[in-house]
Amino acid sequence: MVVWGPSAKVLAEDEALQVHIKNMIDAGVVVKACKLCSDSYGVSVKLEKLGVIVKYMKELTDYIKEGRNILTF
Amino acid sequence: MKCKILIAESMIILAVCFMFVNSVKAQSEKPGNEKLVIIWSSADRDVALQMVFMYTSN
């Protein structure tokens, strides 16, 4: 799952959502966040503490090129 | 003699068709299709709880 844009801010501020994210990570889901977005909201450190991989998401282009199934909300 | 040539040609055509079908099948079974990427962009809390997490958990 990729946290992209405004969702980074919501996640950093909402404890209930954070619990869900932690459970997902524990279950083996890889959760990444766009560093450019999370830096702009000033929440990168908070997301990293949750276990979210905060990085520049150039690889999204690779996902599209590989033909991966992508759902966007 | 003509029969042998015809049989040989049919075998070649069959072999080419088989290879073509296999290459098409291999292309559609790319590893990328095994995983789902969910991009969560919405700032709506309900979208996260009702939609994003549901698909991610499943």
Backbone of each chain as nested JSON, in Angstrom:
{
  "chains": [
    {"id": "A", "residues": [
      {"number": 1, "name": "MET", "atoms": {"N": [0.834, -1.176, 0.0], "CA": [0.0, 0.0, 0.0], "C": [0.883, 1.245, 0.0]}},
      {"number": 2, "name": "VAL", "atoms": {"N": [0.478, 2.209, -0.774], "CA": [1.254, 3.456, -0.85], "C": [0.422, 4.603, -0.3]}},
      {"number": 3, "name": "VAL", "atoms": {"N": [0.962, 5.287, 0.679], "CA": [0.316, 6.466, 1.254], "C": [0.794, 7.657, 0.445]}},
      {"number": 4, "name": "TRP", "atoms": {"N": [-0.139, 8.323, -0.225], "CA": [0.241, 9.33, -1.22], "C": [-0.561, 10.603, -1.012]}},
      {"number": 5, "name": "GLY", "atoms": {"N": [0.114, 11.682, -0.722], "CA": [-0.577, 12.968, -0.652], "C": [-1.285, 13.201, 0.678]}},
      {"number": 6, "name": "PRO", "atoms": {"N": [-2.533, 13.714, 0.638], "CA": [-3.257, 14.113, 1.847], "C": [-3.447, 12.99, 2.87]}},
      {"number": 7, "name": "SER", "atoms": {"N": [-3.429, 11.772, 2.423], "CA": [-3.601, 10.639, 3.345], "C": [-2.453, 10.57, 4.36]}},
      {"number": 8, "name": "ALA", "atoms": {"N": [-1.294, 11.073, 3.995], "CA": [-0.155, 11.07, 4.918], "C": [-0.479, 11.92, 6.148]}},
      {"number": 9, "name": "LYS", "atoms": {"N": [-1.081, 13.059, 5.902], "CA": [-1.448, 13.977, 7.005], "C": [-2.531, 13.352, 7.891]}},
      {"number": 10, "name": "VAL", "atoms": {"N": [-3.511, 12.765, 7.241], "CA": [-4.606, 12.129, 7.986], "C": [-4.065, 10.994, 8.85]}},
      {"number": 11, "name": "LEU", "atoms": {"N": [-3.2, 10.203, 8.284], "CA": [-2.63, 9.073, 9.013], "C": [-1.81, 9.541, 10.207]}},
      {"number": 12, "name": "ALA", "atoms": {"N": [-1.038, 10.589, 10.024], "CA": [-0.188, 11.085, 11.11], "C": [-1.01, 11.652, 12.269]}},
      {"number": 13, "name": "GLU", "atoms": {"N": [-2.229, 12.113, 11.963], "CA": [-3.049, 12.774, 12.991], "C": [-4.074, 11.862, 13.641]}},
      {"number": 14, "name": "ASP", "atoms": {"N": [-4.372, 10.729, 13.028], "CA": [-5.461, 9.877, 13.506], "C": [-4.922, 8.581, 14.127]}},
      {"number": 15, "name": "GLU", "atoms": {"N": [-5.132, 8.423, 15.419], "CA": [-4.58, 7.256, 16.114], "C": [-5.28, 5.963, 15.72]}},
      {"number": 16, "name": "ALA", "atoms": {"N": [-6.56, 6.041, 15.434], "CA": [-7.293, 4.831, 15.04], "C": [-6.745, 4.283, 13.724]}},
      {"number": 17, "name": "LEU", "atoms": {"N": [-6.47, 5.183, 12.801], "CA": [-5.893, 4.771, 11.521], "C": [-4.498, 4.203, 11.737]}},
      {"number": 18, "name": "GLN", "atoms": {"N": [-3.766, 4.78, 12.667], "CA": [-2.417, 4.298, 12.945], "C": [-2.433, 2.866, 13.473]}},
      {"number": 19, "name": "VAL", "atoms": {"N": [-3.407, 2.559, 14.283], "CA": [-3.528, 1.185, 14.81], "C": [-3.768, 0.205, 13.654]}},
      {"number": 20, "name": "HIS", "atoms": {"N": [-4.643, 0.605, 12.74], "CA": [-4.907, -0.248, 11.571], "C": [-3.643, -0.469, 10.751]}},
      {"number": 21, "name": "ILE", "atoms": {"N": [-2.892, 0.598, 10.554], "CA": [-1.662, 0.503, 9.759], "C": [-0.668, -0.431, 10.448]}},
      {"number": 22, "name": "LYS", "atoms": {"N": [-0.54, -0.286, 11.753], "CA": [0.397, -1.154, 12.491], "C": [-0.014, -2.616, 12.355]}},
      {"number": 23, "name": "ASN", "atoms": {"N": [-1.303, -2.874, 12.462], "CA": [-1.794, -4.254, 12.317], "C": [-1.496, -4.804, 10.924]}},
      {"number": 24, "name": "MET", "atoms": {"N": [-1.649, -3.945, 9.939], "CA": [-1.378, -4.363, 8.553], "C": [0.085, -4.695, 8.368]}},
      {"number": 25, "name": "ILE", "atoms": {"N": [0.932, -3.849, 8.907], "CA": [2.378, -4.066, 8.78], "C": [2.766, -5.364, 9.488]}},
      {"number": 26, "name": "ASP", "atoms": {"N": [2.181, -5.587, 10.647], "CA": [2.455, -6.828, 11.382], "C": [1.987, -8.057, 10.606]}},
      {"number": 27, "name": "ALA", "atoms": {"N": [0.928, -7.872, 9.831], "CA": [0.393, -8.979, 9.04], "C": [1.198, -9.234, 7.769]}},
      {"number": 28, "name": "GLY", "atoms": {"N": [2.153, -8.341, 7.48], "CA": [3.008, -8.56, 6.326], "C": [2.766, -7.642, 5.146]}},
      {"number": 29, "name": "VAL", "atoms": {"N": [1.84, -6.712, 5.308], "CA": [1.598, -5.768, 4.216], "C": [2.729, -4.74, 4.197]}},
      {"number": 30, "name": "VAL", "atoms": {"N": [3.25, -4.485, 3.001], "CA": [4.308, -3.48, 2.875], "C": [3.631, -2.129, 2.685]}},
      {"number": 31, "name": "VAL", "atoms": {"N": [3.85, -1.221, 3.617], "CA": [3.246, 0.103, 3.551], "C": [4.345, 1.119, 3.278]}},
      {"number": 32, "name": "LYS", "atoms": {"N": [4.19, 1.832, 2.189], "CA": [5.17, 2.854, 1.821], "C": [4.464, 4.204, 1.755]}},
      {"number": 33, "name": "ALA", "atoms": {"N": [5.248, 5.263, 1.905], "CA": [4.691, 6.611, 1.803], "C": [5.592, 7.449, 0.925]}},
      {"number": 34, "name": "CYS", "atoms": {"N": [4.976, 8.335, 0.179], "CA": [5.739, 9.243, -0.68], "C": [6.452, 10.27, 0.182]}},
      {"number": 35, "name": "LYS", "atoms": {"N": [7.775, 10.294, 0.123], "CA": [8.553, 11.195, 0.971], "C": [8.311, 12.662, 0.624]}},
      {"number": 36, "name": "LEU", "atoms": {"N": [8.162, 12.928, -0.646], "CA": [7.93, 14.314, -1.074], "C": [6.645, 14.841, -0.444]}},
      {"number": 37, "name": "CYS", "atoms": {"N": [5.602, 13.997, -0.444], "CA": [4.318, 14.396, 0.128], "C": [4.402, 14.504, 1.647]}},
      {"number": 38, "name": "SER", "atoms": {"N": [4.992, 13.481, 2.277], "CA": [5.022, 13.484, 3.741], "C": [5.944, 14.588, 4.267]}},
      {"number": 39, "name": "ASP", "atoms": {"N": [6.992, 14.911, 3.533], "CA": [7.848, 16.04, 3.933], "C": [7.077, 17.348, 3.847]}},
      {"number": 40, "name": "SER", "atoms": {"N": [6.253, 17.48, 2.821], "CA": [5.506, 18.735, 2.649], "C": [4.501, 18.93, 3.781]}},
      {"number": 41, "name": "TYR", "atoms": {"N": [4.008, 17.828, 4.353], "CA": [3.093, 17.916, 5.498], "C": [3.836, 17.879, 6.829]}},
      {"number": 42, "name": "GLY", "atoms": {"N": [5.122, 17.606, 6.76], "CA": [5.943, 17.549, 7.985], "C": [5.658, 16.333, 8.839]}},
      {"number": 43, "name": "VAL", "atoms": {"N": [5.294, 15.217, 8.202], "CA": [4.908, 14.024, 8.971], "C": [5.787, 12.805, 8.679]}},
      {"number": 44, "name": "SER", "atoms": {"N": [6.893, 13.002, 7.996], "CA": [7.738, 11.865, 7.595], "C": [8.239, 11.066, 8.788]}},
      {"number": 45, "name": "VAL", "atoms": {"N": [8.717, 11.78, 9.793], "CA": [9.272, 11.094, 10.968], "C": [8.191, 10.285, 11.675]}},
      {"number": 46, "name": "LYS", "atoms": {"N": [7.026, 10.878, 11.805], "CA": [5.909, 10.188, 12.479], "C": [5.519, 8.899, 11.741]}},
      {"number": 47, "name": "LEU", "atoms": {"N": [5.495, 8.997, 10.42], "CA": [5.136, 7.812, 9.629], "C": [6.211, 6.728, 9.746]}},
      {"number": 48, "name": "GLU", "atoms": {"N": [7.459, 7.164, 9.768], "CA": [8.545, 6.192, 9.907], "C": [8.471, 5.464, 11.24]}},
      {"number": 49, "name": "LYS", "atoms": {"N": [8.068, 6.183, 12.269], "CA": [7.931, 5.558, 13.6], "C": [6.829, 4.507, 13.609]}},
      {"number": 50, "name": "LEU", "atoms": {"N": [5.865, 4.659, 12.723], "CA": [4.784, 3.674, 12.631], "C": [5.244, 2.398, 11.927]}},
      {"number": 51, "name": "GLY", "atoms": {"N": [6.374, 2.51, 11.23], "CA": [6.841, 1.359, 10.473], "C": [6.605, 1.507, 8.983]}},
      {"number": 52, "name": "VAL", "atoms": {"N": [6.149, 2.688, 8.589], "CA": [5.915, 2.953, 7.169], "C": [7.259, 3.281, 6.508]}},
      {"number": 53, "name": "ILE", "atoms": {"N": [7.452, 2.729, 5.321], "CA": [8.698, 3.011, 4.586], "C": [8.484, 4.32, 3.838]}},
      {"number": 54, "name": "VAL", "atoms": {"N": [9.162, 5.362, 4.268], "CA": [9.006, 6.674, 3.643], "C": [10.137, 6.853, 2.638]}},
      {"number": 55, "name": "LYS", "atoms": {"N": [9.769, 6.971, 1.373], "CA": [10.788, 7.107, 0.331], "C": [10.19, 7.808, -0.881]}},
      {"number": 56, "name": "TYR", "atoms": {"N": [11.082, 8.279, -1.753], "CA": [10.608, 8.889, -2.989], "C": [10.062, 7.773, -3.873]}},
      {"number": 57, "name": "MET", "atoms": {"N": [8.832, 7.96, -4.334], "CA": [8.12, 6.842, -4.978], "C": [8.234, 6.832, -6.498]}},
      {"number": 58, "name": "LYS", "atoms": {"N": [9.452, 6.92, -6.976], "CA": [9.686, 6.802, -8.422], "C": [9.238, 5.416, -8.902]}},
      {"number": 59, "name": "GLU", "atoms": {"N": [9.275, 4.435, -7.984], "CA": [8.96, 3.055, -8.375], "C": [7.502, 2.867, -8.79]}},
      {"number": 60, "name": "LEU", "atoms": {"N": [6.664, 3.864, -8.517], "CA": [5.275, 3.755, -8.964], "C": [5.221, 3.643, -10.491]}},
      {"number": 61, "name": "THR", "atoms": {"N": [6.115, 4.354, -11.149], "CA": [6.191, 4.276, -12.613], "C": [6.549, 2.85, -13.033]}},
      {"number": 62, "name": "ASP", "atoms": {"N": [7.44, 2.225, -12.273], "CA": [7.824, 0.845, -12.572], "C": [6.639, -0.101, -12.383]}},
      {"number": 63, "name": "TYR", "atoms": {"N": [5.848, 0.137, -11.334], "CA": [4.67, -0.709, -11.104], "C": [3.731, -0.652, -12.309]}},
      {"number": 64, "name": "ILE", "atoms": {"N": [3.538, 0.554, -12.819], "CA": [2.629, 0.733, -13.964], "C": [3.2, 0.025, -15.189]}},
      {"number": 65, "name": "LYS", "atoms": {"N": [4.495, 0.193, -15.401], "CA": [5.132, -0.434, -16.569], "C": [5.115, -1.952, -16.474]}},
      {"number": 66, "name": "GLU", "atoms": {"N": [5.213, -2.478, -15.246], "CA": [5.203, -3.934, -15.057], "C": [3.817, -4.526, -15.245]}},
      {"number": 67, "name": "GLY", "atoms": {"N": [2.823, -3.659, -15.283], "CA": [1.466, -4.159, -15.456], "C": [0.832, -4.636, -14.17]}},
      {"number": 68, "name": "ARG", "atoms": {"N": [1.291, -4.084, -13.054], "CA": [0.717, -4.483, -11.769], "C": [-0.713, -3.962, -11.664]}},
      {"number": 69, "name": "ASN", "atoms": {"N": [-1.5, -4.682, -10.886], "CA": [-2.864, -4.253, -10.607], "C": [-2.822, -3.132, -9.582]}},
      {"number": 70, "name": "ILE", "atoms": {"N": [-3.361, -1.985, -9.939], "CA": [-3.302, -0.823, -9.053], "C": [-4.717, -0.324, -8.775]}},
      {"number": 71, "name": "LEU", "atoms": {"N": [-5.014, -0.181, -7.475], "CA": [-6.289, 0.406, -7.047], "C": [-5.967, 1.735, -6.389]}},
      {"number": 72, "name": "THR", "atoms": {"N": [-6.714, 2.761, -6.733], "CA": [-6.443, 4.082, -6.155], "C": [-7.689, 4.595, -5.45]}},
      {"number": 73, "name": "PHE", "atoms": {"N": [-7.483, 5.018, -4.205], "CA": [-8.585, 5.618, -3.453], "C": [-8.209, 7.052, -3.069]}}
    ]},
    {"id": "B", "residues": [
      {"number": 1, "name": "MET", "atoms": {"N": [6.466, -39.504, -51.172], "CA": [7.417, -38.401, -51.005], "C": [6.668, -37.097, -50.692]}},
      {"number": 2, "name": "LYS", "atoms": {"N": [5.612, -36.857, -51.491], "CA": [4.821, -35.636, -51.274], "C": [4.144, -35.677, -49.908]}},
      {"number": 3, "name": "CYS", "atoms": {"N": [3.722, -36.883, -49.536], "CA": [3.079, -37.069, -48.232], "C": [4.024, -36.69, -47.101]}},
      {"number": 4, "name": "LYS", "atoms": {"N": [5.237, -37.131, -47.205], "CA": [6.25, -36.855, -46.175], "C": [6.477, -35.356, -46.063]}},
      {"number": 5, "name": "ILE", "atoms": {"N": [6.531, -34.679, -47.21], "CA": [6.748, -33.223, -47.21], "C": [5.568, -32.533, -46.539]}},
      {"number": 6, "name": "LEU", "atoms": {"N": [4.354, -33.009, -46.856], "CA": [3.148, -32.407, -46.267], "C": [3.133, -32.598, -44.749]}},
      {"number": 7, "name": "ILE", "atoms": {"N": [3.512, -33.808, -44.325], "CA": [3.537, -34.1, -42.886], "C": [4.572, -33.219, -42.196]}},
      {"number": 8, "name": "ALA", "atoms": {"N": [5.724, -33.092, -42.816], "CA": [6.796, -32.264, -42.231], "C": [6.343, -30.813, -42.119]}},
      {"number": 9, "name": "GLU", "atoms": {"N": [5.682, -30.308, -43.148], "CA": [5.201, -28.917, -43.119], "C": [4.156, -28.727, -42.031]}},
      {"number": 10, "name": "SER", "atoms": {"N": [3.249, -29.704, -41.885], "CA": [2.226, -29.588, -40.832], "C": [2.859, -29.571, -39.45]}},
      {"number": 11, "name": "MET", "atoms": {"N": [3.889, -30.398, -39.27], "CA": [4.578, -30.441, -37.972], "C": [5.226, -29.089, -37.676]}},
      {"number": 12, "name": "ILE", "atoms": {"N": [5.811, -28.484, -38.685], "CA": [6.47, -27.188, -38.5], "C": [5.443, -26.141, -38.116]}},
      {"number": 13, "name": "ILE", "atoms": {"N": [4.292, -26.148, -38.815], "CA": [3.238, -25.173, -38.516], "C": [2.72, -25.377, -37.092]}},
      {"number": 14, "name": "LEU", "atoms": {"N": [2.542, -26.625, -36.7], "CA": [2.075, -26.922, -35.336], "C": [3.077, -26.433, -34.293]}},
      {"number": 15, "name": "ALA", "atoms": {"N": [4.349, -26.661, -34.577], "CA": [5.394, -26.253, -33.63], "C": [5.415, -24.733, -33.486]}},
      {"number": 16, "name": "VAL", "atoms": {"N": [5.258, -24.027, -34.591], "CA": [5.253, -22.554, -34.529], "C": [4.044, -22.067, -33.735]}},
      {"number": 17, "name": "CYS", "atoms": {"N": [2.883, -22.674, -33.973], "CA": [1.669, -22.277, -33.232], "C": [1.852, -22.522, -31.746]}},
      {"number": 18, "name": "PHE", "atoms": {"N": [2.427, -23.663, -31.402], "CA": [2.656, -24.009, -29.994], "C": [3.568, -22.979, -29.327]}},
      {"number": 19, "name": "MET", "atoms": {"N": [4.626, -22.604, -30.022], "CA": [5.563, -21.625, -29.457], "C": [4.889, -20.279, -29.273]}},
      {"number": 20, "name": "PHE", "atoms": {"N": [4.057, -19.909, -30.221], "CA": [3.357, -18.616, -30.14], "C": [2.415, -18.593, -28.937]}},
      {"number": 21, "name": "VAL", "atoms": {"N": [1.659, -19.672, -28.776], "CA": [0.711, -19.747, -27.647], "C": [1.457, -19.68, -26.322]}},
      {"number": 22, "name": "ASN", "atoms": {"N": [2.572, -20.371, -26.228], "CA": [3.361, -20.359, -24.991], "C": [3.915, -18.983, -24.684]}},
      {"number": 23, "name": "SER", "atoms": {"N": [4.355, -18.273, -25.714], "CA": [4.918, -16.937, -25.45], "C": [3.828, -15.973, -25.011]}},
      {"number": 24, "name": "VAL", "atoms": {"N": [2.627, -16.114, -25.564], "CA": [1.511, -15.254, -25.148], "C": [1.137, -15.563, -23.702]}},
      {"number": 25, "name": "LYS", "atoms": {"N": [1.112, -16.834, -23.366], "CA": [0.768, -17.262, -22.005], "C": [1.82, -16.757, -21.017]}},
      {"number": 26, "name": "ALA", "atoms": {"N": [3.075, -16.845, -21.387], "CA": [4.157, -16.411, -20.49], "C": [4.053, -14.908, -20.233]}},
      {"number": 27, "name": "GLN", "atoms": {"N": [3.683, -14.154, -21.24], "CA": [3.547, -12.705, -21.078], "C": [2.429, -12.351, -20.11]}},
      {"number": 28, "name": "SER", "atoms": {"N": [1.363, -13.11, -20.14], "CA": [0.231, -12.777, -19.276], "C": [0.455, -13.245, -17.846]}},
      {"number": 29, "name": "GLU", "atoms": {"N": [1.492, -14.012, -17.577], "CA": [1.743, -14.516, -16.227], "C": [2.913, -13.782, -15.588]}},
      {"number": 30, "name": "LYS", "atoms": {"N": [3.032, -12.49, -15.88], "CA": [4.119, -11.708, -15.295], "C": [3.96, -11.679, -13.787]}},
      {"number": 31, "name": "PRO", "atoms": {"N": [5.05, -11.678, -13.061], "CA": [4.979, -11.645, -11.599], "C": [4.268, -10.404, -11.084]}},
      {"number": 32, "name": "GLY", "atoms": {"N": [4.306, -9.318, -11.821], "CA": [3.652, -8.111, -11.343], "C": [2.17, -8.272, -11.149]}},
      {"number": 33, "name": "ASN", "atoms": {"N": [1.546, -9.187, -11.845], "CA": [0.11, -9.357, -11.739], "C": [-0.301, -10.11, -10.493]}},
      {"number": 34, "name": "GLU", "atoms": {"N": [0.658, -10.649, -9.749], "CA": [0.32, -11.42, -8.57], "C": [0.027, -10.529, -7.38]}},
      {"number": 35, "name": "LYS", "atoms": {"N": [0.524, -9.318, -7.398], "CA": [0.347, -8.443, -6.255], "C": [-0.545, -7.266, -6.61]}},
      {"number": 36, "name": "LEU", "atoms": {"N": [-1.202, -6.792, -5.563], "CA": [-2.075, -5.641, -5.73], "C": [-1.405, -4.437, -5.084]}},
      {"number": 37, "name": "VAL", "atoms": {"N": [-1.34, -3.357, -5.808], "CA": [-0.809, -2.11, -5.25], "C": [-1.999, -1.203, -4.967]}},
      {"number": 38, "name": "ILE", "atoms": {"N": [-2.116, -0.775, -3.73], "CA": [-3.201, 0.137, -3.365], "C": [-2.6, 1.499, -3.073]}},
      {"number": 39, "name": "ILE", "atoms": {"N": [-3.073, 2.498, -3.798], "CA": [-2.605, 3.862, -3.55], "C": [-3.685, 4.572, -2.748]}},
      {"number": 40, "name": "TRP", "atoms": {"N": [-3.344, 4.947, -1.545], "CA": [-4.263, 5.661, -0.664], "C": [-3.893, 7.129, -0.712]}},
      {"number": 41, "name": "SER", "atoms": {"N": [-4.756, 7.916, -1.33], "CA": [-4.494, 9.334, -1.489], "C": [-5.527, 10.183, -0.745]}},
      {"number": 42, "name": "SER", "atoms": {"N": [-6.725, 9.678, -0.592], "CA": [-7.823, 10.465, -0.033], "C": [-7.589, 10.847, 1.424]}},
      {"number": 43, "name": "ALA", "atoms": {"N": [-7.983, 12.09, 1.74], "CA": [-7.882, 12.571, 3.119], "C": [-9.137, 12.219, 3.917]}},
      {"number": 44, "name": "ASP", "atoms": {"N": [-10.084, 11.555, 3.271], "CA": [-11.34, 11.191, 3.933], "C": [-11.105, 9.969, 4.818]}},
      {"number": 45, "name": "ARG", "atoms": {"N": [-11.371, 10.142, 6.08], "CA": [-11.133, 9.078, 7.063], "C": [-11.995, 7.841, 6.77]}},
      {"number": 46, "name": "ASP", "atoms": {"N": [-13.217, 8.078, 6.351], "CA": [-14.13, 6.957, 6.079], "C": [-13.679, 6.148, 4.862]}},
      {"number": 47, "name": "VAL", "atoms": {"N": [-13.101, 6.829, 3.898], "CA": [-12.573, 6.118, 2.725], "C": [-11.465, 5.16, 3.177]}},
      {"number": 48, "name": "ALA", "atoms": {"N": [-10.642, 5.631, 4.091], "CA": [-9.56, 4.79, 4.605], "C": [-10.122, 3.571, 5.335]}},
      {"number": 49, "name": "LEU", "atoms": {"N": [-11.038, 3.822, 6.241], "CA": [-11.557, 2.747, 7.09], "C": [-12.431, 1.763, 6.313]}},
      {"number": 50, "name": "GLN", "atoms": {"N": [-13.271, 2.291, 5.42], "CA": [-14.254, 1.434, 4.744], "C": [-13.742, 0.822, 3.452]}},
      {"number": 51, "name": "MET", "atoms": {"N": [-12.821, 1.499, 2.78], "CA": [-12.384, 1.019, 1.464], "C": [-10.922, 0.579, 1.442]}},
      {"number": 52, "name": "VAL", "atoms": {"N": [-10.03, 1.495, 1.78], "CA": [-8.587, 1.218, 1.65], "C": [-8.168, 0.025, 2.49]}},
      {"number": 53, "name": "PHE", "atoms": {"N": [-8.528, 0.066, 3.761], "CA": [-8.069, -0.993, 4.668], "C": [-8.74, -2.324, 4.345]}},
      {"number": 54, "name": "MET", "atoms": {"N": [-9.968, -2.258, 3.847], "CA": [-10.668, -3.494, 3.491], "C": [-9.91, -4.219, 2.374]}},
      {"number": 55, "name": "TYR", "atoms": {"N": [-9.568, -3.472, 1.335], "CA": [-8.857, -4.089, 0.219], "C": [-7.449, -4.509, 0.62]}},
      {"number": 56, "name": "THR", "atoms": {"N": [-6.802, -3.723, 1.453], "CA": [-5.44, -4.052, 1.862], "C": [-5.43, -5.317, 2.719]}},
      {"number": 57, "name": "SER", "atoms": {"N": [-6.388, -5.428, 3.614], "CA": [-6.437, -6.584, 4.51], "C": [-6.754, -7.864, 3.746]}},
      {"number": 58, "name": "ASN", "atoms": {"N": [-7.567, -7.727, 2.719], "CA": [-7.94, -8.917, 1.955], "C": [-6.865, -9.279, 0.932]}}
    ]}
  ]
}
